[in-house]
Structures are given as C-alpha cells and as structure tokens.
Amino acid sequence: MAISQFRSEARRRDHASPQRRSVGGSGGSPGGSDGSNSDTGSGDQGNQTLIAMTVNFLFPILPFRPDWIFPHRPTIYTSPTAPAFCGHLITEANVKALQAAEPWQVIRNTLPPISFEADVGGRLGVFLRQYRDFEASELIAYWESTHKFPITTSMIAQSPWLGSFAKQRNNRRSHAGNRWKRMLLTLIQAMIEGWCDLDLLLDPFFLHFPKRTDEVAWYPGIEARRANLADPQLNRREPADLLEALAEADTADPWRNHYRDHTADHPASHLPRLDRKFFGLHVAQPPASS
C-alpha cells in the first residue's frame, strides 16, 4: 500500500503544472501555473491528438533554423567526387581502427544548461531524464550523423564488410530518429503545461541530428586537397588514415562535435534570451484542504 501511494505521488509530481518562484530567472512567463493538473478533465483525448499532430509537424524541421548548428546545403549542390578527397582511406581496416578509437566519446562532454535548472521537476524533469538516457545510448548515432563518409558500390565490391557497416550505420540513425520522435510527445506535453517553449531545444545541453537540407557529410582529406589546389606550392601533407583525417575535419568544422570540444563557440552563447529563461519553476502545490 505504501509503495502504491509513493508511486501515485511521484506520478502526480511529474504531471503537475508549474509555478514560478518569486525569485528566479528573467525568462518568459510559463503558462498553466494555476496549480491545476492538466492531465485531468475531458480535454485529454483532444490534447493527445494535438500533441501527435505537433510532433509530426516539428520532427522534420528541428532544430528550426538553417545554419543553427550545421551548415545549410546550397540549392544547387554537387557532392565532391573521389579526386576531391582521399577516398582511398575508406577501407575496412581504417574504418575498424576508427571505430576502435571510439571518437564519439568527445561528445560525452555534456554542456551545462543555460536556460533551465538541471534538477527541475514536473513534466520537464521527465523529459530531461528521458533525454539524458537517450543521448547516452545513441551517442554513436549522433557522432555518425556529422561524420558520415561516403561508401560507394565499388568500395562495397572490394569489401562487403563496408556494405554491412553502411547498413548498420543507417539503422542506428533510423532507430535514434524514431526514439527522438517518441520523446517529443513528452516535450510537447511539457510545453502545453507551461514548463517551457521551443527555445528549450536551442540550449547547448541538447544534441541535434542534422536535417536532410544540412550539408554535414564527411569527405576525409578534403581539407588538405582543397588547400593544395588553392596553392600548388603549399604541398600540405595529406592524412595517412581516417584518424588523421578526422582530426583535420573536427578542427576545420567544430560543429561536427556539436561544439562540445569548443564550448565557447556554441551559437546559443549569442542568444541572450536563453539565459535563465526557464529558471525558477517548480511543481504547483495543490490547494490546502480547509
């Protein structure tokens, strides 16, 4: 009986509307702060329909703005071909060596939130817990989404393993995308209850997957070849393997690691409105019984 009561109380706290403390951040006013529980009432079914529609609309366009994190692909665009980059580096041995180095560990450097309090409760707290678990389990998919090198049919003909790797890579991205879409249900509910708005996702705390209109493919060695083409006298050394090519790419494009190794350069630092925007929120307490 005690366990049942504890679980019921925990659910009530997670689903309660927020109130803003009298002292706190300077962010926008949260809606629904009258202490009522937005999970009750006859509007539940309509709310769920609205949430599902909102998720389906938002999912393809997050994180909203072209060039927010990732460079936007020009309308007229042609992918680089092998002479423009070191395609010969994409071999089974080099890819396995790259995987063994676990380069995705660099994005474990989670940035502290600037717009919300890490220990916030209510539905927003539920979403944040879901996101932390999600990011930790999908770290490879996040890293691969900004380090996806081409694997051609001719490469696969020489190494069927590369074909298997490409399929697994696509599956990881698809699986992560489906999980993220399901998590948005919780976020939209938190927004309806007044815990936050879409600015939450601009916080550097969150990672993002590139959109189809972003140009994020990784062409190993392209930096050296471009430099040598621009200045034939330069004779810049080309990378000897994928690990060397990776170091060049990450140095040239800090967005590839979501700025987690260049924290001061994250674009969120140039948005003053994010500072403490969702601070000072806590679970609304039910009215005292008379």
Backbone as CSV, one residue per row, in Angstrom:
resi,resn,N_x,N_y,N_z,CA_x,CA_y,CA_z,C_x,C_y,C_z
1,MET,0.834,-1.199,0.000,0.000,0.000,0.000,0.869,1.250,0.000
2,ALA,1.924,1.251,0.829,2.819,2.402,0.908,3.521,2.629,-0.428
3,ILE,3.937,1.528,-1.086,4.606,1.645,-2.383,3.657,2.239,-3.412
4,SER,2.403,1.787,-3.400,1.405,2.309,-4.336,1.180,3.799,-4.128
5,GLN,1.103,4.222,-2.865,0.904,5.641,-2.578,2.109,6.462,-3.038
6,PHE,3.311,5.919,-2.837,4.526,6.623,-3.251,4.543,6.808,-4.766
7,ARG,4.183,5.742,-5.511,4.183,5.836,-6.970,3.128,6.820,-7.456
8,SER,1.980,6.824,-6.815,0.931,7.769,-7.199,1.380,9.204,-6.971
9,GLU,2.056,9.443,-5.858,2.549,10.784,-5.561,3.623,11.199,-6.565
10,ALA,4.494,10.260,-6.942,5.536,10.572,-7.922,4.921,10.928,-9.267
11,ARG,3.886,10.179,-9.672,3.215,10.497,-10.930,2.556,11.868,-10.861
12,ARG,1.954,12.191,-9.712,1.307,13.497,-9.577,2.329,14.622,-9.721
13,ARG,3.509,14.443,-9.108,4.541,15.478,-9.203,5.025,15.635,-10.641
14,ASP,5.200,14.499,-11.331,5.702,14.557,-12.698,4.713,15.219,-13.644
15,HIS,3.418,15.095,-13.345,2.396,15.565,-14.273,1.760,16.878,-13.845
16,ALA,2.208,17.460,-12.752,1.603,18.695,-12.266,2.060,19.887,-13.090
17,SER,1.250,20.938,-13.072,1.608,22.178,-13.749,2.664,22.925,-12.941
18,PRO,3.423,23.818,-13.605,4.481,24.542,-12.894,3.986,25.830,-12.277
19,GLN,4.701,26.273,-11.255,4.584,27.621,-10.731,5.976,28.220,-10.729
20,ARG,6.047,29.539,-10.912,7.351,30.200,-10.871,7.579,30.785,-9.492
21,ARG,8.748,30.474,-8.926,9.095,31.027,-7.629,9.219,32.539,-7.741
22,SER,9.031,33.218,-6.639,9.058,34.678,-6.659,10.422,35.224,-7.015
23,VAL,11.471,34.436,-6.775,12.800,34.836,-7.221,13.281,33.783,-8.178
24,GLY,13.876,34.194,-9.285,14.340,33.226,-10.264,14.792,33.932,-11.509
25,GLY,14.718,33.234,-12.627,15.231,33.770,-13.870,14.324,34.818,-14.463
26,SER,14.813,35.420,-15.532,14.103,36.514,-16.172,13.375,36.065,-17.416
27,GLY,13.187,34.762,-17.577,12.603,34.245,-18.804,11.125,34.494,-18.910
28,GLY,10.557,34.016,-20.008,9.144,34.228,-20.282,8.272,33.542,-19.259
29,SER,7.069,34.040,-19.099,6.139,33.520,-18.094,5.598,32.177,-18.519
30,PRO,5.647,31.164,-17.658,5.107,29.866,-18.016,3.597,29.881,-17.943
31,GLY,2.960,29.156,-18.851,1.508,29.066,-18.810,1.058,28.002,-17.845
32,GLY,-0.223,28.014,-17.539,-0.810,26.958,-16.717,-0.275,26.908,-15.323
33,SER,0.013,28.022,-14.688,0.609,27.997,-13.355,-0.422,28.221,-12.263
34,ASP,-1.657,27.779,-12.508,-2.694,27.978,-11.503,-2.788,26.831,-10.524
35,GLY,-1.874,25.856,-10.656,-1.855,24.743,-9.724,-2.732,23.588,-10.130
36,SER,-3.453,23.702,-11.241,-4.321,22.603,-11.653,-3.510,21.534,-12.348
37,ASN,-4.051,20.332,-12.357,-3.387,19.219,-13.013,-3.922,19.118,-14.430
38,SER,-3.058,19.402,-15.425,-3.534,19.447,-16.795,-3.802,18.074,-17.371
39,ASP,-3.523,17.016,-16.605,-3.814,15.678,-17.103,-5.273,15.298,-16.898
40,THR,-6.007,16.074,-16.116,-7.370,15.698,-15.808,-8.329,16.472,-16.676
41,GLY,-9.575,16.010,-16.739,-10.588,16.726,-17.491,-10.890,16.053,-18.807
42,SER,-11.871,16.615,-19.513,-12.373,15.973,-20.723,-11.522,16.272,-21.941
43,GLY,-10.512,17.153,-21.819,-9.710,17.531,-22.977,-8.558,16.602,-23.260
44,ASP,-8.419,15.507,-22.512,-7.262,14.629,-22.673,-7.117,14.118,-24.102
45,GLN,-8.198,13.600,-24.661,-8.114,12.992,-25.985,-7.746,14.038,-27.031
46,GLY,-8.372,15.226,-26.927,-8.032,16.295,-27.854,-6.594,16.736,-27.712
47,ASN,-6.118,16.794,-26.458,-4.725,17.170,-26.228,-3.770,16.182,-26.880
48,GLN,-4.061,14.892,-26.723,-3.184,13.876,-27.290,-3.154,13.965,-28.811
49,THR,-4.303,14.246,-29.421,-4.342,14.413,-30.874,-3.507,15.611,-31.293
50,LEU,-3.660,16.718,-30.556,-2.882,17.923,-30.848,-1.393,17.654,-30.701
51,ILE,-1.021,16.938,-29.655,0.392,16.629,-29.422,0.957,15.815,-30.577
52,ALA,0.219,14.781,-30.997,0.690,13.933,-32.092,0.859,14.745,-33.377
53,MET,-0.098,15.631,-33.656,-0.008,16.472,-34.851,1.192,17.411,-34.763
54,THR,1.417,17.962,-33.578,2.529,18.891,-33.396,3.862,18.184,-33.584
55,VAL,3.988,16.985,-33.038,5.220,16.211,-33.194,5.486,15.929,-34.667
56,ASN,4.459,15.514,-35.398,4.635,15.205,-36.815,5.056,16.436,-37.613
57,PHE,4.609,17.612,-37.165,5.000,18.849,-37.838,6.429,19.245,-37.478
58,LEU,6.770,19.136,-36.198,8.067,19.616,-35.729,9.219,18.697,-36.107
59,PHE,8.972,17.396,-36.123,10.060,16.431,-36.252,10.961,16.702,-37.464
60,PRO,10.403,16.976,-38.655,11.295,17.162,-39.812,12.080,18.465,-39.794
61,ILE,11.661,19.462,-38.992,12.288,20.778,-39.095,13.199,21.124,-37.924
62,LEU,13.200,20.323,-36.858,14.081,20.630,-35.736,15.531,20.567,-36.186
63,PRO,16.431,21.407,-35.696,16.238,22.491,-34.736,15.876,23.844,-35.336
64,PHE,14.937,23.866,-36.238,14.200,25.071,-36.657,14.912,25.968,-37.659
65,ARG,16.097,26.416,-37.358,16.721,27.458,-38.165,17.844,26.900,-39.024
66,PRO,17.860,27.246,-40.330,19.027,26.878,-41.143,20.290,27.469,-40.531
67,ASP,21.356,26.704,-40.579,22.657,27.151,-40.074,22.683,27.366,-38.566
68,TRP,21.711,26.812,-37.827,21.768,26.968,-36.367,23.009,26.273,-35.822
69,ILE,23.141,25.015,-36.123,24.332,24.269,-35.726,25.128,23.864,-36.961
70,PHE,24.421,23.367,-37.955,25.069,22.760,-39.118,24.938,23.656,-40.355
71,PRO,25.920,23.609,-41.251,25.833,24.411,-42.476,24.699,23.931,-43.371
72,HIS,24.007,24.884,-43.969,22.865,24.587,-44.829,23.364,24.296,-46.246
73,ARG,22.791,23.283,-46.869,23.197,22.914,-48.222,22.660,23.931,-49.235
74,PRO,23.498,24.416,-50.131,23.013,25.340,-51.168,21.955,24.678,-52.046
75,THR,21.125,25.505,-52.661,20.074,24.972,-53.540,20.681,24.165,-54.677
76,ILE,21.733,24.686,-55.256,22.456,23.961,-56.305,23.715,23.386,-55.673
77,TYR,23.773,22.065,-55.621,24.866,21.429,-54.882,25.263,20.135,-55.574
78,THR,26.549,19.922,-55.667,27.084,18.677,-56.213,28.050,18.084,-55.200
79,SER,27.831,16.838,-54.836,28.709,16.191,-53.859,30.114,16.038,-54.431
80,PRO,31.130,16.227,-53.601,32.504,16.027,-54.072,32.717,14.594,-54.552
81,THR,33.503,14.442,-55.574,33.853,13.115,-56.070,35.247,12.747,-55.571
82,ALA,35.618,11.493,-55.793,36.836,10.939,-55.199,38.092,11.797,-55.382
83,PRO,38.343,12.400,-56.553,39.577,13.195,-56.647,39.634,14.377,-55.688
84,ALA,38.462,14.825,-55.196,38.433,15.995,-54.310,38.733,15.640,-52.865
85,PHE,38.720,14.363,-52.530,39.028,13.931,-51.166,39.756,12.600,-51.225
86,CYS,40.194,12.125,-50.073,41.016,10.911,-50.014,40.137,9.674,-49.855
87,GLY,39.434,9.329,-50.905,38.544,8.177,-50.840,39.273,6.871,-50.582
88,HIS,40.550,6.820,-50.922,41.312,5.589,-50.715,41.479,5.257,-49.234
89,LEU,41.209,6.241,-48.354,41.323,5.982,-46.914,40.148,5.176,-46.372
90,ILE,39.069,5.110,-47.126,37.863,4.428,-46.641,37.990,2.945,-46.962
91,THR,38.643,2.244,-46.063,38.853,0.803,-46.192,38.354,0.115,-44.929
92,GLU,38.175,-1.181,-45.030,37.722,-1.949,-43.861,38.672,-1.759,-42.684
93,ALA,39.968,-1.854,-42.935,40.949,-1.733,-41.845,40.891,-0.349,-41.205
94,ASN,40.805,0.692,-42.024,40.783,2.053,-41.480,39.491,2.350,-40.729
95,VAL,38.375,1.853,-41.234,37.101,2.082,-40.546,37.090,1.350,-39.206
96,LYS,37.613,0.129,-39.183,37.682,-0.611,-37.920,38.596,0.100,-36.920
97,ALA,39.706,0.651,-37.394,40.605,1.393,-36.500,39.917,2.648,-35.965
98,LEU,39.125,3.291,-36.813,38.377,4.471,-36.381,37.373,4.099,-35.302
99,GLN,36.653,3.012,-35.511,35.678,2.568,-34.514,36.355,2.200,-33.199
100,ALA,37.496,1.546,-33.292,38.199,1.129,-32.079,38.628,2.328,-31.237
101,ALA,38.851,3.470,-31.878,39.258,4.678,-31.148,38.093,5.347,-30.430
102,GLU,36.860,4.934,-30.732,35.649,5.496,-30.119,35.656,7.026,-30.135
103,PRO,35.736,7.630,-31.308,35.825,9.095,-31.374,34.583,9.811,-30.874
104,TRP,33.477,9.095,-30.749,32.239,9.709,-30.246,32.317,10.076,-28.771
105,GLN,33.336,9.584,-28.082,33.441,9.901,-26.660,33.592,11.402,-26.413
106,VAL,34.078,12.143,-27.413,34.276,13.582,-27.226,32.956,14.296,-26.976
107,ILE,31.859,13.772,-27.514,30.587,14.467,-27.301,29.895,14.020,-26.013
108,ARG,30.573,13.217,-25.208,30.071,12.951,-23.854,30.250,14.173,-22.953
109,ASN,31.000,15.129,-23.425,31.259,16.343,-22.654,29.997,17.207,-22.636
110,THR,29.007,16.774,-21.877,27.727,17.471,-21.832,27.904,18.892,-21.311
111,LEU,27.325,19.843,-22.023,27.421,21.235,-21.601,26.349,21.535,-20.561
112,PRO,26.668,22.335,-19.545,25.655,22.678,-18.538,24.559,23.520,-19.168
113,PRO,23.309,23.307,-18.774,22.216,24.093,-19.354,22.316,25.558,-18.951
114,ILE,21.876,26.426,-19.841,21.874,27.859,-19.534,20.459,28.411,-19.413
115,SER,19.465,27.665,-19.890,18.101,28.194,-19.889,17.207,27.547,-18.842
116,PHE,17.620,26.429,-18.266,16.789,25.733,-17.288,17.667,25.162,-16.188
117,GLU,17.035,24.820,-15.082,17.746,24.220,-13.951,17.776,22.702,-14.117
118,ALA,18.943,22.129,-13.930,19.124,20.709,-14.210,18.243,19.819,-13.343
119,ASP,17.847,20.298,-12.160,17.057,19.472,-11.250,15.578,19.850,-11.274
120,VAL,15.129,20.492,-12.350,13.727,20.891,-12.435,12.825,19.657,-12.369
121,GLY,11.650,19.820,-11.817,10.724,18.698,-11.680,9.646,18.715,-12.741
122,GLY,8.534,18.081,-12.420,7.387,18.075,-13.308,7.659,17.393,-14.634
123,ARG,6.832,17.722,-15.618,6.953,17.088,-16.926,8.272,17.435,-17.603
124,LEU,8.771,18.642,-17.378,10.060,18.995,-17.958,11.156,18.114,-17.386
125,GLY,11.099,17.843,-16.089,12.071,16.938,-15.484,11.995,15.546,-16.076
126,VAL,10.776,15.094,-16.375,10.602,13.787,-17.018,11.295,13.780,-18.379
127,PHE,11.055,14.832,-19.167,11.673,14.913,-20.495,13.193,14.932,-20.401
128,LEU,13.734,15.673,-19.449,15.188,15.756,-19.315,15.790,14.415,-18.933
129,ARG,15.108,13.679,-18.070,15.605,12.340,-17.718,15.568,11.429,-18.941
130,GLN,14.494,11.510,-19.703,14.410,10.713,-20.925,15.539,11.086,-21.884
131,TYR,15.790,12.381,-22.014,16.814,12.825,-22.957,18.205,12.369,-22.523
132,ARG,18.511,12.467,-21.236,19.836,12.042,-20.772,20.076,10.570,-21.108
133,ASP,19.080,9.738,-20.859,19.213,8.318,-21.180,19.348,8.118,-22.688
134,PHE,18.566,8.882,-23.439,18.581,8.771,-24.899,19.947,9.150,-25.462
135,GLU,20.470,10.277,-25.035,21.760,10.725,-25.561,22.860,9.710,-25.256
136,ALA,22.863,9.206,-24.024,23.909,8.256,-23.637,23.865,6.989,-24.480
137,SER,22.663,6.539,-24.819,22.535,5.285,-25.560,22.662,5.474,-27.070
138,GLU,22.498,6.707,-27.559,22.552,6.961,-29.006,23.753,7.822,-29.383
139,LEU,24.785,7.792,-28.568,25.942,8.653,-28.803,26.608,8.360,-30.151
140,ILE,26.706,7.082,-30.501,27.343,6.725,-31.773,26.536,7.280,-32.941
141,ALA,25.217,7.160,-32.873,24.369,7.679,-33.952,24.523,9.186,-34.090
142,TYR,24.605,9.894,-32.958,24.820,11.339,-33.014,26.148,11.657,-33.701
143,TRP,27.202,10.963,-33.299,28.518,11.231,-33.872,28.532,10.898,-35.359
144,GLU,27.968,9.751,-35.715,27.963,9.347,-37.125,27.163,10.307,-37.994
145,SER,26.166,10.962,-37.412,25.325,11.853,-38.216,26.101,13.048,-38.754
146,THR,27.208,13.407,-38.121,28.037,14.515,-38.599,29.408,14.041,-39.088
147,HIS,29.586,12.733,-39.165,30.844,12.166,-39.658,30.548,11.005,-40.620
148,LYS,29.535,11.180,-41.427,29.137,10.105,-42.346,29.938,10.233,-43.642
149,PHE,30.898,9.347,-43.811,31.721,9.358,-45.018,31.066,8.479,-46.085
150,PRO,31.303,8.782,-47.356,30.648,8.012,-48.423,31.192,6.595,-48.516
151,ILE,30.300,5.673,-48.786,30.675,4.289,-49.079,30.014,3.929,-50.404
152,THR,30.800,3.801,-51.439,30.293,3.597,-52.792,30.138,2.112,-53.107
153,THR,29.435,1.847,-54.199,29.244,0.452,-54.620,30.581,-0.199,-54.970
154,SER,31.504,0.576,-55.515,32.812,-0.001,-55.844,33.586,-0.357,-54.577
155,MET,33.432,0.447,-53.526,34.063,0.117,-52.247,33.480,-1.166,-51.683
156,ILE,32.156,-1.301,-51.782,31.486,-2.492,-51.249,31.882,-3.728,-52.050
157,ALA,32.088,-3.543,-53.355,32.513,-4.672,-54.184,33.869,-5.195,-53.730
158,GLN,34.726,-4.295,-53.288,36.043,-4.706,-52.803,35.993,-5.214,-51.368
159,SER,35.031,-4.701,-50.589,34.915,-5.110,-49.188,33.445,-5.175,-48.794
160,PRO,32.824,-6.346,-48.862,31.422,-6.475,-48.442,31.200,-6.008,-47.000
161,TRP,32.244,-6.063,-46.189,32.109,-5.589,-44.802,31.681,-4.133,-44.765
162,LEU,32.201,-3.315,-45.685,31.815,-1.906,-45.730,30.326,-1.752,-46.029
163,GLY,29.781,-2.641,-46.854,28.347,-2.608,-47.125,27.545,-2.910,-45.877
164,SER,28.006,-3.891,-45.104,27.336,-4.223,-43.846,27.434,-3.065,-42.861
165,PHE,28.606,-2.442,-42.807,28.784,-1.291,-41.921,27.836,-0.157,-42.301
166,ALA,27.723,0.132,-43.594,26.847,1.214,-44.051,25.399,0.940,-43.666
167,LYS,24.976,-0.307,-43.786,23.607,-0.665,-43.410,23.391,-0.485,-41.911
168,GLN,24.345,-0.941,-41.102,24.231,-0.778,-39.651,24.214,0.703,-39.267
169,ARG,25.010,1.503,-39.937,25.047,2.939,-39.674,23.685,3.576,-39.959
170,ASN,23.087,3.217,-41.076,21.759,3.742,-41.409,20.714,3.286,-40.400
171,ASN,20.823,2.037,-39.964,19.863,1.516,-38.983,19.978,2.255,-37.649
172,ARG,21.209,2.554,-37.235,21.389,3.296,-35.982,20.723,4.668,-36.067
173,ARG,20.899,5.331,-37.188,20.304,6.667,-37.352,18.779,6.587,-37.377
174,SER,18.239,5.613,-38.066,16.786,5.466,-38.145,16.194,5.147,-36.781
175,HIS,16.838,4.247,-36.055,16.362,3.873,-34.721,16.390,5.075,-33.785
176,ALA,17.477,5.834,-33.818,17.587,7.005,-32.945,16.540,8.051,-33.303
177,GLY,16.304,8.256,-34.589,15.297,9.224,-35.006,13.912,8.850,-34.533
178,ASN,13.583,7.577,-34.593,12.271,7.123,-34.122,12.130,7.318,-32.616
179,ARG,13.192,7.044,-31.878,13.139,7.253,-30.427,12.972,8.729,-30.089
180,TRP,13.695,9.578,-30.797,13.604,11.017,-30.546,12.190,11.521,-30.825
181,LYS,11.601,11.033,-31.889,10.239,11.461,-32.231,9.266,11.077,-31.128
182,ARG,9.431,9.900,-30.552,8.548,9.487,-29.454,8.764,10.372,-28.226
183,MET,10.013,10.759,-27.984,10.297,11.614,-26.828,9.671,12.993,-26.966
184,LEU,9.484,13.456,-28.187,8.889,14.774,-28.384,7.474,14.845,-27.827
185,LEU,6.813,13.703,-27.701,5.482,13.696,-27.088,5.542,14.277,-25.683
186,THR,6.562,13.877,-24.925,6.719,14.396,-23.564,7.041,15.884,-23.584
187,LEU,7.906,16.303,-24.505,8.269,17.716,-24.584,7.055,18.584,-24.920
188,ILE,6.255,18.170,-25.883,5.086,18.966,-26.267,4.115,19.052,-25.099
189,GLN,3.958,17.955,-24.349,3.083,17.998,-23.179,3.623,18.986,-22.148
190,ALA,4.942,19.005,-21.964,5.543,19.970,-21.033,5.296,21.401,-21.496
191,MET,5.321,21.629,-22.792,5.046,22.963,-23.323,3.592,23.350,-23.086
192,ILE,2.685,22.418,-23.310,1.265,22.693,-23.086,1.015,23.047,-21.622
193,GLU,1.716,22.359,-20.721,1.537,22.610,-19.288,2.227,23.891,-18.832
194,GLY,3.081,24.473,-19.673,3.701,25.745,-19.331,5.106,25.662,-18.780
195,TRP,5.755,24.509,-18.915,7.106,24.370,-18.372,8.160,25.045,-19.247
196,CYS,7.925,25.135,-20.532,8.953,25.645,-21.440,8.312,25.984,-22.775
197,ASP,9.131,26.465,-23.702,8.711,26.597,-25.090,9.829,26.024,-25.958
198,LEU,9.731,26.212,-27.271,10.686,25.564,-28.162,12.111,26.092,-28.011
199,ASP,12.282,27.247,-27.378,13.641,27.733,-27.117,14.446,26.740,-26.286
200,LEU,13.761,25.885,-25.562,14.462,24.894,-24.738,15.474,24.118,-25.567
201,LEU,15.093,23.740,-26.791,15.947,22.889,-27.611,17.137,23.634,-28.204
202,LEU,17.159,24.957,-28.061,18.326,25.713,-28.502,19.427,25.722,-27.449
203,ASP,19.117,25.243,-26.259,20.102,25.199,-25.180,21.258,24.271,-25.573
204,PRO,22.496,24.659,-25.291,23.641,23.814,-25.659,23.661,22.463,-24.963
205,PHE,22.792,22.273,-23.991,22.683,20.983,-23.316,22.289,19.882,-24.296
206,PHE,21.525,20.237,-25.336,20.967,19.234,-26.243,21.825,19.051,-27.490
207,LEU,21.915,17.805,-27.932,22.467,17.490,-29.246,21.328,17.475,-30.262
208,HIS,21.684,17.633,-31.536,20.679,17.603,-32.592,21.166,16.736,-33.741
209,PHE,20.224,16.110,-34.409,20.539,15.418,-35.652,20.389,16.408,-36.807
210,PRO,21.286,16.360,-37.776,21.156,17.252,-38.931,19.879,16.955,-39.715
211,LYS,19.367,17.978,-40.382,18.247,17.802,-41.294,18.779,17.376,-42.661
212,ARG,17.878,16.920,-43.505,18.288,16.496,-44.848,18.851,17.659,-45.663
213,THR,18.453,18.866,-45.310,18.922,20.046,-46.043,20.245,20.587,-45.513
214,ASP,20.817,19.938,-44.520,22.119,20.347,-43.985,23.235,19.614,-44.726
215,GLU,24.355,20.279,-44.880,25.494,19.664,-45.551,26.530,19.259,-44.510
216,VAL,26.464,18.002,-44.104,27.306,17.548,-43.000,28.143,16.319,-43.350
217,ALA,28.070,15.854,-44.584,28.839,14.661,-44.951,30.329,14.912,-44.734
218,TRP,31.019,13.851,-44.382,32.456,13.942,-44.130,33.196,13.328,-45.307
219,TYR,34.055,14.127,-45.915,34.893,13.662,-47.016,36.339,13.684,-46.533
220,PRO,36.844,12.550,-46.068,38.175,12.517,-45.450,39.264,13.095,-46.361
221,GLY,40.062,13.967,-45.790,41.193,14.532,-46.518,40.864,15.699,-47.422
222,ILE,39.602,16.127,-47.443,39.222,17.195,-48.373,39.885,18.522,-48.011
223,GLU,40.171,18.722,-46.732,40.810,19.978,-46.317,42.197,20.116,-46.946
224,ALA,42.989,19.040,-46.885,44.340,19.087,-47.447,44.297,19.253,-48.962
225,ARG,43.391,18.531,-49.607,43.339,18.623,-51.073,42.859,19.996,-51.531
226,ARG,41.923,20.583,-50.819,41.480,21.936,-51.167,42.612,22.945,-50.979
227,ALA,43.353,22.791,-49.890,44.460,23.718,-49.625,45.528,23.610,-50.705
228,ASN,45.858,22.396,-51.111,46.880,22.205,-52.140,46.397,22.676,-53.508
229,LEU,45.094,22.551,-53.747,44.548,23.035,-55.013,44.593,24.559,-55.066
230,ALA,44.294,25.194,-53.933,44.323,26.657,-53.884,45.745,27.198,-53.999
231,ASP,46.707,26.453,-53.479,48.109,26.883,-53.527,48.978,25.677,-53.864
232,PRO,49.256,25.450,-55.145,50.028,24.270,-55.555,51.419,24.201,-54.933
233,GLN,51.928,25.334,-54.449,53.249,25.336,-53.829,53.199,24.937,-52.355
234,LEU,52.000,24.783,-51.822,51.862,24.514,-50.392,52.373,23.126,-50.025
235,ASN,52.023,22.144,-50.843,52.424,20.759,-50.584,52.024,20.295,-49.185
236,ARG,50.805,20.612,-48.810,50.317,20.175,-47.495,50.204,18.658,-47.463
237,ARG,50.669,18.078,-46.399,50.631,16.623,-46.248,49.197,16.147,-46.099
238,GLU,48.847,15.095,-46.816,47.519,14.516,-46.703,47.479,13.525,-45.543
239,PRO,46.311,13.324,-44.935,46.215,12.371,-43.821,46.535,10.953,-44.275
240,ALA,47.154,10.205,-43.378,47.560,8.837,-43.701,46.471,7.824,-43.407
241,ASP,45.506,8.184,-42.565,44.421,7.265,-42.225,43.206,8.088,-41.801
242,LEU,42.139,7.411,-41.442,40.904,8.106,-41.089,41.023,8.879,-39.781
243,LEU,41.849,8.410,-38.872,42.012,9.134,-37.610,42.673,10.492,-37.841
244,GLU,43.677,10.529,-38.713,44.295,11.814,-39.041,43.315,12.703,-39.803
245,ALA,42.553,12.106,-40.698,41.553,12.875,-41.448,40.480,13.421,-40.516
246,LEU,40.129,12.637,-39.506,39.124,13.080,-38.538,39.608,14.304,-37.768
247,ALA,40.854,14.283,-37.339,41.398,15.418,-36.593,41.350,16.688,-37.436
248,GLU,41.657,16.561,-38.723,41.599,17.725,-39.610,40.169,18.233,-39.752
249,ALA,39.226,17.318,-39.942,37.829,17.709,-40.148,37.250,18.374,-38.906
250,ASP,37.528,17.807,-37.733,36.974,18.368,-36.497,37.580,19.729,-36.172
251,THR,38.837,19.920,-36.546,39.463,21.228,-36.340,38.860,22.268,-37.274
252,ALA,38.631,21.872,-38.520,38.071,22.805,-39.501,36.603,23.105,-39.228
253,ASP,35.871,22.123,-38.707,34.415,22.253,-38.525,34.031,21.882,-37.091
254,PRO,34.122,22.805,-36.139,33.802,22.461,-34.742,32.361,22.038,-34.529
255,TRP,31.473,22.342,-35.472,30.082,21.892,-35.340,29.965,20.379,-35.452
256,ARG,30.952,19.718,-36.032,30.854,18.256,-36.190,30.745,17.562,-34.831
257,ASN,31.357,18.133,-33.812,31.230,17.593,-32.455,30.260,18.419,-31.625
258,HIS,29.352,19.108,-32.306,28.284,19.870,-31.634,28.865,20.901,-30.661
259,TYR,30.063,21.367,-30.951,30.753,22.382,-30.138,31.074,21.889,-28.732
260,ARG,31.010,20.596,-28.514,31.277,20.106,-27.162,32.760,20.103,-26.823
261,ASP,33.607,20.267,-27.809,35.020,20.485,-27.515,35.426,21.916,-27.862
262,HIS,34.432,22.757,-28.205,34.642,24.199,-28.424,33.440,24.919,-27.816
263,THR,33.280,24.775,-26.519,32.034,25.191,-25.865,31.737,26.677,-26.035
264,ALA,32.762,27.506,-26.023,32.528,28.953,-26.113,31.995,29.365,-27.474
265,ASP,32.139,28.500,-28.476,31.707,28.841,-29.833,30.281,28.404,-30.135
266,HIS,29.625,27.763,-29.177,28.257,27.304,-29.445,27.369,28.508,-29.746
267,PRO,26.546,28.439,-30.806,25.719,29.604,-31.173,24.749,30.043,-30.091
268,ALA,24.406,29.161,-29.155,23.494,29.556,-28.074,24.084,30.666,-27.214
269,SER,25.412,30.758,-27.187,26.045,31.804,-26.375,25.769,33.199,-26.923
270,HIS,25.244,33.268,-28.149,24.926,34.563,-28.762,23.432,34.866,-28.724
271,LEU,22.688,34.115,-27.919,21.247,34.343,-27.770,20.957,34.745,-26.326
272,PRO,20.986,36.016,-26.007,20.782,36.446,-24.613,19.452,35.990,-24.030
273,ARG,18.446,35.811,-24.860,17.132,35.449,-24.316,17.121,34.076,-23.664
274,LEU,18.117,33.239,-23.973,18.146,31.899,-23.381,18.603,31.911,-21.928
275,ASP,19.315,32.936,-21.531,19.915,32.956,-20.199,18.841,32.884,-19.115
276,ARG,18.788,31.744,-18.397,17.890,31.535,-17.258,16.406,31.675,-17.633
277,LYS,16.083,31.458,-18.877,14.706,31.692,-19.328,13.694,30.849,-18.578
278,PHE,14.038,29.598,-18.274,13.085,28.702,-17.622,13.494,28.401,-16.182
279,PHE,14.218,29.314,-15.568,14.593,29.157,-14.160,13.393,29.481,-13.264
280,GLY,13.477,28.989,-12.047,12.500,29.356,-11.027,11.187,28.616,-11.103
281,LEU,11.123,27.534,-11.879,9.881,26.776,-11.983,9.881,25.620,-10.995
282,HIS,8.743,25.364,-10.394,8.612,24.216,-9.505,7.195,23.686,-9.629
283,VAL,7.002,22.478,-9.159,5.697,21.830,-9.255,4.688,22.582,-8.406
284,ALA,3.548,22.906,-8.998,2.488,23.605,-8.270,1.936,22.710,-7.172
285,GLN,1.770,23.268,-5.998,1.220,22.518,-4.875,-0.304,22.592,-4.898
286,PRO,-0.970,21.500,-4.573,-2.438,21.529,-4.528,-2.910,22.456,-3.421
287,PRO,-4.080,23.073,-3.591,-4.591,23.960,-2.542,-4.798,23.206,-1.242
288,ALA,-4.487,23.876,-0.144,-4.640,23.243,1.170,-6.115,22.978,1.438
289,SER,-6.384,21.806,1.969,-7.771,21.460,2.294,-8.223,22.247,3.513
290,SER,-9.451,22.704,3.459,-9.974,23.516,4.571,-10.502,22.628,5.677
